[in-house]
Amino acid sequence: MTGSMNSSRPIDTWVGLLLCWLLAMWARLRAKLGGPWLPPLRATTPPGEEPIPKPRRVLAIKFYGLGNIAMLLPVLQELRDHLGEDAEIDFLTLNGNRTLLEASGLTTNVLGVDLDSPLQFVSGLAGALASARARNYDVIVDFEQFIKISAIFSYLTGARERIGFNTDGQNRAWLYTTRVVYTDSEHMSGIFRRVLRPLGVPVRPRQVPMHLGADAEREIDQLLAAEGVAEEAFPVIGVHVGSGPNFYRVPLKRWPLENFAELCDALVDRYGARIVLTGQGEDERRLVEQVKQQMRHPCVDTCDRLSVRTLLALMKRCHLVVANDTSVMHLAALMRTPTVAFFGPTAPIHYGPNNPEDLVFYLDQYCSPCLTNYNLKISRCLDPVCIRRIGVDQVLAGIDERFLGSSATHRSALRRVGADDTAEAVA
């Protein structure tokens, strides 16, 4: 997938720009001939006297990645609450995100596409477009921050109302009927909420009940029991050493592997922790093996052994999760599991775990953040000191003070993890 993502970026940037321009010119010609109205090419779209009429059928769009979908679920919950259970909310995304959306119970249909190759992606989009046109949506809500293919898709659905971000420097908003100014001034979940403001959706954040299914929790219980982790073991700590697909010459978002190994051993020595390593795919298998080789104590290796549902069940079972800025961190936050997270080239104000108990390490260097939605998340940094300089002793001290020390401020929150049935409604 990494190669496909890297090759698709310049295609989306330049071919997408040309297609956006051509379609915008065509849309304006149609408008002059009596077709659907479109705002002037470079105009903003201030709110009218009334919000857009409440739609009955909505298509939401967000392709990449799983962490973004996790941050979007509370926003979809607010949309569902506003529209009512009779409304239909479909979602266009990558197939890898399908399970998480379906487990939320918030979507009517999920239109999935694959990114194994550009040709397969285009073919999947063509099929999804045929389905979307047949559905005759009232409103398209595009949550993509900078890619152009979603704006093009929105226009080609034929929906009369199309809402999306007008991100500075990306020239992607010409095809929307309502353009929402993108701003990096708040957490990404709040930025996503901006797209719903033209629909008059009130902000009423609440936890999303995830429908994991009894089988997923049972599978995790059996896996941990087989690895010698007793049901009463405390603390069980999930550790994700990967940083997702790496699109750069060096892994910018990854805390050093030797630091993870040292931290895991210290957590076992100090608190008797049971360490559970997570990962998926060939690259993260290699990383997990390297950490295991550097550790003095045994751990539970779940790399390539979990589905999205069982990974969510593991996040629920863990008392604490330690991770880089990845989808696993967001899944832990979604399950309300206290999280220790490392940030460097991205800023926690935008992408941090959004629960009050969480502990974030971020040095706030003057060169950070260098991965933003204004620059298509393309960085040429070769020396990510922003994340490498976070020390193991600093992290241990923070965990002791906040979570595991005898007088830790949030130790009771760890004890409650896994016992709170509000985190899941079993399907």
Summary of the structure (lengths in Angstrom):
residues: 427
radius of gyration: 22.2
end to end distance: 31.3
largest distance: 74.8
contacts: 1405
relative contact order: 0.12
helix: 43%
strand: 14%
